[in-house]
Amino acid sequence: MRSTPRPVIRPRRLRETPALRRLVSETRLHPADLVLPLFVREGVTEALPIASMPGVVQHSLDSLPRAIAEAAEAGVGGVMLFGVPETRDARGSGATDPNGILNVATRVAREAADGALVVQTDLCLDEFTDHGHCGVLDAEGRVDNDATLERYVAMALEQARSGSELLGLSGMMDGQVAAVREALDADGFTGTAILAYSAKYASAFYGPFRDAVESTLEGDRRTYQLDPGNRREGLREAVLDIEEGADVVMVKPAGSYLDVLADVAAASEVPVWAYQVSGEYAMIEAAAAHGWIDRKRAVVESVRGIRRAGADAVLTYWATELAGWIRNGETE
């Protein structure tokens, strides 16, 4: 009887033990590669839970320092601040008010961080406008790209004066990176870095985020955010932002756009980040709450997949918790 041939090549050899799997792992997670998004709400005295994002809160100015201290202690690389103002208007005036919630929160965050992590700020008008769009509107109710750039410039300068180390340009206006870079340099902020949300798609996965910032959006953002069906356009936007002076480029959302992320990572001369957005967070939390998936394994796998696709850093609402798992060796 002819015996069954035995395989000569056995890839399974490298999977035999946890130590061996760890030794040959191609994609490693490190706390410094994580950025924690934080919401800061004006006019509250304590942190308020966000129903659609279990475990995430709207911070008060009093609760913010503790969250930053916890992130720093866990080794998280940075925090990204989003402001939730009490009042809004058509031009998003609160965004450029030195005493506006985001600018005040930035000063609080810089003091709390004390250099242990990078304090970053979202540079967009959507949280500050009464119509909820990322820019100012023209007489026809459309987002006026070039008029919005003027507001972004003013917002950038105020954020830089407040101490933001990295400005997250998330509005998807044409020419936003060049306009902000020129203004920062002219005003002496040559050391303030720019993170361009280069490939930001018009996604259904932003829903819980809009709860978090109490969005007043009317209509949608499809005239300036990318069409989910377009892959090449994401790379094109990233290349343009790099040419305009972006220090970091980003793909958002992460999980549904790993192909775009891989394209950008392969072509980029600057660091490439990805944002694991609110809907991605909420889906895993909801499934885990029902006992349908292993929460810790799903969180780790989802972030590792984003890193594997090419992200040098990941914005994730699990940043502090995940950093703790990594430090304790609980991610294998």
N, C-alpha and C positions, 0 to 999 in steps of 0.2 A: 504494500500500500504506500502510495506516495504521501509523504508528510507535507503539511502546510508550511510554506516557506516562512521563515522568521524575518521580521523587518530588521534591516541593518541600521537604518536611521530611526532613532527613537526620541522625538522631541519631548516626550513625557519625562525624560530623565531630569530635565531642569525644573520640573514641577513637583518633585518628590516630597520636599519638606518646606515649611514656612521660611526657614533661613535661606534655602537655595532659591526659592521664588523671590525673596527680597533681594538677594544678591544680583539676580539677572533682570530685575525689573527695569523696563525701559522708561517708565513715566513715574516720577516720584512727586509726592506732595510735600510742600514746606509751608509753614505758617506765613513766612514773609511773602509768599506768592498770592496771598489772599487780601482782599480789600472789603471792608464792611460798610455797606450803605447804612446811613442813619438819618432818620426823619426828626426834625426839631420843630415843634409847634409853638407858635406865639400865644402868650396869654394863659398858659396852663402851669400849674405848680407841681404836677407829678406826671409820670409816664402814663400814657393811655394806650390800652391794647388796640390792635387793628384786627377786626373780626376775620377778615379774609386772609390774614397772614398770621396764623397762630405762633406765638412766641416773639413776634416783632411788635414794637411799640412806636408811638409818637413820643419822642422825648421832650421833657421840659428843659430849660436851661440849667435847672438844678440836677436833673438825672443824667444829663449828657456827660459830665466829667467822669462819672463812675463807669459808664459804658465804654468810654475811651480808655480808661485805666485798665479795665478788664481785657480789652482787645490788645492793648500794649503788653500786658503781662503774659498773654497767650502767644505773643510773638507776631501778631497780625501786622502786615506791611503798611496798611493805611486805612483811613476812613473816608468815605465820600458823604458829604453833608447835603441834605435837601431841606429847604425851608418850607414851613406851612404857615403863611401869614393869616392874620385875623381879617384884614381887608384887602381887596383887590380892585384894580381898575383896568381900563383898556390898554394902558401902556406898561402895566406891571411896575408901577413906581416903587413899590416896596423892594424891588430887586436892586435898586441903585441908592436906596436910603442907607446912609451909614449906620443908622439905628434900626434898620430892617432886620427881621429875625435871622436870616441866613448870615448876614455880616456880623451880627452880634454873636451868633453861635460859632462862627469861625474864630473869633477872638477867644471865646471860652475854650474851644477845642484846642487851639494852639497852646494855651496855658496848661491845659490838662495833659496834653500829649508830651510836652516838654522835650520834644525831639525824639521820642521813642517810636513814633510812627509818622507817616506822611498825612497831613491834613489836606484834604481835597474838597473842592466845592463844585456842585452842579451849576453850570452856567447856561440857563435857559429861562425863558419867561413864563412857561406854562403854569408854574405854581403861583405866579403873581398876577396873572391877567384874569379879568372877570369872565372872559370868553373861553379861557382854557387853552388857547393856542400858544405855540412856541414863539410867536412873534406878534408884531403889531399888525392891525388890519387896515386895508385901504378902504376907499369909499364903497367898494363893491363887496366888502366882507371877506376879501381874500388876504392871505398872509403876504405882506409886502416885504420881499427879501431884503432889499437894500436899506429900507427904513429900519428893519429889524437889526441889521448889522450895527447901526448907530447905537441902538440900545444895548447890544451885546458888548460893544466897546466900553460904554459907560459902566456896565455891570462888571466887566473884567477888571477895570481899574479899581472899582470899589472893593471887589473881592481880594485883589492883590494888596490893597492898602490894609485890609482887615487881617491879612496874614495867610491867605490861602497859598499853599505851595504848588498846587497843581489845579488848573482850571479845566473842568470837564465840559467841553463844548458839545452839548447834546441836542441842539436845536435843528440840525440838518439844513442850515441855510447855506447857499452857495457863497463861497468866499469868506466864511466865518473865521477860519483859522488865520488867513492872511490879514484880515482886518484887526483881529485881536492881537496877533503877534506884533504888528506894526505899532499899535497903540501902547502895548506893554513896553516895548523897547524904547519908544519915544519918551515915556514917562519914567524911565529908569528901572523898570522891572524886568531886566534882561534875564534874571535868574528864575523867574516864575515860569513853570513848565505848562505845556498845553497837552491835554488828552483830548483827542478828537474822536467823538462818537461817529466814526466814518461810515460804517455799514450798519445803520440803525433802521430796522425794518418796521413797516406798519403792521404790527403784530397783534394778535388776539391775546397774547400772553401778558399784556401790561395791565389787565383789569384790576388786580389787587393793588398795584402801585397807585392807581388813580384813586382808590379808596384811601390809601395812606396819605396822599397829599391833598385829599378832598377836592379832586379835580372838578372844574366847572366847564369842561370841554363841551362845546356845541359842534356837532358834525364829526369829522375825522381828520386825520393828519396825512392822508394819502397823497396830497400834492407836494409834500416835502420829505416824508419818510419813504424808504425804498419799498418797491413792490416785492412781496414775498416770493414771487416766481423768478426773480432776477438774480442770477449768480455773478455774471461778469460785472454788473453794475456795482456790486459791493466792492470788488477789487479796484475798479476804476475810482470810486470815491476815496478809498484808502490811499491810493497813489497820489491823487490830487492833494489830499491833506498833508501828506509827507512833503510834497513839493512846496506847499504853502508854509511849512515850518512846524508841523505837529511833532511833538517829542514822543508821543505814544499814540497809536491808533487802536480803535476798538470795534468789535463786532457785537451787536445786540439785536435780539436775544442770542443766547449761546447754543442751547441744545438743539434747536431746529435748524441751525445755520452752521453746522460744523464743516460743511463743504466750503462755505465762504470763508470761515475762519482759517481753514487749511490753505486756501488760495492766498489769503492776505499774509499769513505767516511765511509762506514760501517766497513771497515777493518783497516783503518789507525790510527796510534797512533800520527801522526803529522798533522798539518793543511793541508787541501786539497783545492786547488784553481782550477779555470777553466778559459780558455781563450776564450772569445767571439770574434771569429776571423774576419778578414777583409771581408770575403764573407758574413758572417752573418750580419755584419754592412751594407754592400752595398745593400743587398737584401731589408732590411727594408727601407733604405733611398730611394731606387729606387721605391718601391711600394708606399711609402708615397708621393713621388714627383708626382706620377701619380694620387694621390687622392684615391688610392685603399684601404688604411688602415689609421687608426688614428695613426700618428707617435708617439706621446708621449705615448699613451696607449700600442703600440706595443713594444716600447723600454722598458718600465717598466715591462711589462709582460714577455718579453724574459729574462731579467736579474733576475727577481723574480723566474722564472722557473729554472734557473741555481742554484740559491741559494736553492730553495726547494729540488732539487735533491741531495744537500749535499755540495755544494761549500761554504767554509768559506769566500772566497773572489773571486772577478771576475775581470779579466782584460777585460776592455771594452773601446772602443774609445769614448763612451758617458760618461765616468766617471765624468768629471767636470760638464757637463750639467745635468746629472742625479742627481749628488750630490746636485746641486742647487734646483732641483725639490723636492728632499727629504726634504731639509731644509725648503722649503717654503710650505710643506704639500700638494704638487701637485701630489702625486703618488697613491692616493686612487682611 
